[in-house]
Amino acid sequence: MKNKSASKNISTILTRIFITIYLFVAELQIANANPTYCIPQPSSYACQQMYLGKVKTSMALINFSDTIHPCPLSSYTDHSVTKTVTQHAGGAIKILACWGGSDLKYNVYVDWNNNGVFTDAGELVAQFGGTGGAWDSATFTVPALQPAGTYRLRIRGEDYITGYPTGPCTILTYGNTIDYSVIVGEATGVTTLDRPNDNSLIIYPNPLTSSSILQLNTKANNAEVVIYDVLGKEMIRRKMDGNKMEIERGSLQSGVYFVRVRTEEKQWVEKMVVQ
């Protein structure tokens, strides 16, 4: 009887330990899915005369452009929902910053593991600025094995005489802090380096409502058309007969897509919006 009672007690204890661990892991996953980030205290001079006024990206699948004016007294702006840059794992993102008032030095962070901090190895992705020019820039690469998802990006500007910001949440002397988001999709071979600026590929009307015409204004034989969503998922694949074809909405949901036309010699990519 004692052995049975002891076994039952051990079983109960192990079950409670398992439940406790399970709940802890579940809470940790929920916290990491919606991490809370530190909000820097206002800079010493509330970004008086020296602040980060404009930020934009290039080279990514989808880029953004942002203007901060006037600089808020809090020295902090959260645009992580409204301003996002989309790129596939292993792809490059160029970030450009323009100061207002006087030259700045910039730190750029990305929380690649979504744990709510920017201090882990590899999360300070760029340091640049202090050149005296209005626009300064740096390029960083999304890790090759980065899972698809949304990640917080933070850029901080500090008075160039003071030097680079000393951390992702420290008090600045003059500058300010802005948060954005990086959306990582699956690699598709579609990059802005492939996108022409010679109107070789035209989609009209764009945005698409029920159907649009895809027209390739150059000679192409045995072309293949593939449509991807912003996360790199293939939605449609068809052969192109001639230099023009109709794209029907079908099951495409409202959103942004990329249309790639590829031959044995070349490929063209264009962004398409479905309403």
C-alpha positions in Angstrom: 0.0 0.0 0.0 2.8 2.4 0.9 4.6 1.7 -2.4 1.3 2.4 -4.4 0.8 5.6 -2.4 4.4 6.7 -2.9 4.1 6.0 -6.7 0.9 8.0 -6.9 2.5 10.9 -5.1 5.5 10.9 -7.4 3.2 10.7 -10.4 1.2 13.7 -9.1 4.4 15.7 -8.5 5.8 14.9 -12.0 2.5 15.9 -13.6 2.5 19.2 -11.7 6.1 19.9 -12.8 5.2 19.1 -16.4 2.2 21.4 -16.3 4.3 24.2 -14.7 7.0 23.8 -17.4 4.3 23.7 -20.1 2.6 26.9 -18.9 6.0 28.6 -18.5 7.0 27.8 -22.1 3.5 28.9 -23.4 3.8 32.2 -21.6 7.3 32.7 -22.9 6.1 32.0 -26.5 3.3 34.5 -26.1 5.7 37.1 -24.7 8.1 36.6 -27.6 5.3 36.8 -30.1 4.4 40.3 -28.8 7.6 41.6 -27.1 7.6 44.9 -25.2 10.5 47.2 -26.0 12.2 49.8 -23.9 11.2 53.4 -24.7 14.2 55.7 -24.3 13.9 58.7 -22.0 13.8 62.1 -23.8 17.2 63.3 -25.0 19.0 65.8 -22.9 18.1 68.7 -25.2 14.9 67.2 -26.5 16.4 66.9 -30.0 16.8 70.7 -30.2 18.4 71.6 -33.5 19.8 68.1 -34.0 17.5 65.2 -34.8 16.8 62.4 -37.2 14.3 63.9 -39.7 14.0 61.4 -42.6 14.5 57.7 -43.0 14.0 55.5 -46.0 15.1 52.1 -47.4 16.0 50.7 -50.7 17.1 47.4 -52.3 14.4 45.4 -50.5 11.2 43.9 -52.0 9.1 46.5 -50.4 10.6 49.7 -49.1 9.4 52.7 -47.0 10.0 56.4 -46.7 9.3 58.4 -43.6 9.5 62.0 -42.4 9.7 63.0 -38.8 8.9 66.7 -38.4 8.9 68.3 -36.0 10.9 66.1 -33.7 8.6 65.0 -30.8 9.6 66.2 -27.3 9.7 62.6 -26.2 12.6 62.0 -28.7 10.9 58.7 -29.6 8.6 57.7 -32.5 7.0 54.2 -33.0 6.2 53.6 -36.6 6.6 49.8 -36.4 3.1 49.2 -37.6 2.8 51.8 -40.3 6.3 51.7 -41.8 7.7 48.3 -42.8 10.4 47.0 -45.1 10.1 43.6 -46.6 13.0 41.4 -47.7 13.7 37.6 -48.0 16.3 35.8 -45.8 19.8 36.5 -47.1 18.7 39.7 -48.9 20.2 43.1 -48.4 18.5 46.2 -47.0 19.9 49.7 -47.5 18.8 52.2 -44.9 19.2 55.9 -45.5 18.9 58.7 -42.9 18.8 62.5 -43.1 19.4 64.8 -40.2 17.5 67.9 -39.3 19.7 70.8 -38.0 23.1 69.3 -37.8 25.1 66.1 -38.6 24.4 62.9 -36.7 25.8 59.4 -36.2 23.4 56.5 -36.4 23.0 53.0 -34.9 20.6 50.5 -36.4 19.3 47.5 -34.5 17.0 44.6 -35.4 15.6 42.2 -32.8 16.2 39.0 -34.9 15.0 36.7 -32.1 12.0 38.7 -31.1 12.9 38.7 -27.4 12.2 42.4 -26.8 15.9 43.5 -26.6 18.4 44.7 -29.2 21.5 43.7 -27.3 22.0 40.1 -28.5 24.9 39.2 -30.8 24.3 40.4 -34.4 21.5 42.8 -33.5 23.5 46.0 -34.0 23.3 45.7 -37.8 24.8 49.1 -38.9 26.6 52.2 -37.7 27.1 55.1 -40.0 26.8 58.9 -40.4 28.9 61.8 -39.3 30.1 62.5 -42.9 28.6 66.0 -43.1 26.3 65.1 -45.9 22.6 65.5 -45.7 21.9 61.8 -46.4 24.0 59.0 -45.0 23.4 55.3 -45.6 24.5 51.8 -44.7 23.5 48.3 -45.9 22.8 45.2 -43.8 21.9 41.7 -44.7 19.0 39.6 -43.3 20.5 36.4 -41.9 20.4 33.6 -44.4 18.5 31.3 -42.1 16.2 33.9 -40.6 12.6 32.5 -40.2 9.8 34.3 -42.0 8.1 36.8 -39.7 8.1 40.4 -38.4 11.0 41.9 -36.5 11.4 45.3 -34.8 14.0 47.6 -36.3 15.3 50.6 -34.3 17.4 53.5 -35.6 18.9 56.1 -33.3 20.7 59.3 -34.2 23.1 61.1 -31.9 25.1 64.4 -32.2 28.2 63.6 -34.3 30.5 65.2 -31.7 29.2 63.0 -28.9 29.6 59.9 -31.1 27.4 56.9 -31.8 24.6 56.1 -29.4 25.9 54.0 -26.5 23.0 51.5 -26.6 19.5 50.9 -27.9 17.8 52.6 -25.0 20.3 55.0 -23.4 19.6 58.7 -23.0 20.8 60.7 -26.1 22.3 64.2 -25.9 20.5 65.7 -28.9 19.1 63.0 -31.2 16.1 60.8 -31.3 14.9 57.2 -31.8 12.5 55.7 -34.3 11.1 52.2 -34.5 10.1 50.4 -37.7 9.6 46.7 -38.7 11.4 44.3 -41.0 9.1 41.6 -42.6 11.1 38.6 -43.6 9.6 36.3 -46.3 10.8 33.1 -48.0 13.6 33.5 -50.6 12.1 33.5 -54.1 14.9 34.9 -56.2 12.8 38.1 -56.5 14.9 41.1 -55.5 14.8 44.8 -56.4 18.0 44.3 -58.3 16.0 42.3 -60.8 13.4 45.0 -61.2 13.9 47.0 -64.4 13.4 50.8 -64.7 12.8 50.7 -68.5 9.1 49.8 -68.5 9.9 46.4 -70.0 7.2 44.8 -67.9 3.9 46.6 -67.5 0.8 45.6 -65.6 -2.5 47.5 -66.2 -4.7 48.3 -64.5 -2.6 48.2 -61.3 -4.2 47.9 -58.7 -6.0 44.8 -60.0 -9.7 44.4 -59.1 -11.0 41.6 -61.3 -8.3 41.2 -64.0 -5.3 43.0 -65.4 -3.1 42.7 -68.5 0.6 41.8 -68.2 2.6 43.1 -71.1 6.2 42.5 -71.8 7.6 45.2 -74.1 10.6 43.2 -75.3 11.1 40.0 -77.3 10.8 36.9 -75.1 10.5 33.2 -76.0 9.0 30.5 -73.7 8.5 33.0 -70.8 7.2 31.7 -67.5 5.1 33.9 -65.2 5.1 33.4 -61.4 3.2 35.5 -58.9 4.4 35.5 -55.3 2.9 37.1 -52.1 5.0 39.3 -49.9 6.2 36.3 -47.8 7.5 34.5 -50.9 4.7 32.0 -51.3 4.0 31.0 -54.9 0.4 31.8 -55.8 0.2 31.4 -59.6 2.5 29.8 -62.2 1.7 30.0 -66.0 3.4 29.9 -69.3 3.2 33.2 -71.3 2.1 32.8 -74.9 3.5 35.8 -76.8 4.2 39.1 -75.1 0.9 39.7 -73.4 -1.4 37.8 -71.1 -4.4 38.4 -68.8 -4.1 37.9 -65.0 -7.4 37.1 -63.3 -7.9 37.8 -59.6 -9.2 34.3 -58.9 -8.3 33.4 -55.3 -5.8 36.3 -54.8 -6.7 38.2 -51.6 -6.3 41.9 -51.3 -2.6 42.8 -50.8 0.8 43.3 -52.5 2.2 40.7 -54.8 5.3 40.3 -57.1 5.0 39.2 -60.7 8.1 37.6 -62.1 8.5 36.9 -65.8 11.5 34.7 -66.6 13.1 33.4 -69.8 16.2 31.3 -70.2 18.2 34.6 -70.7 16.6 37.1 -68.4 13.9 37.9 -65.8 11.7 40.9 -65.0 9.8 41.6 -61.8 7.1 44.1 -61.1 5.0 44.8 -58.0 1.2 44.3 -58.3 -1.5 45.4 -55.9 -4.8 43.5 -55.6 -7.8 45.5 -54.2 
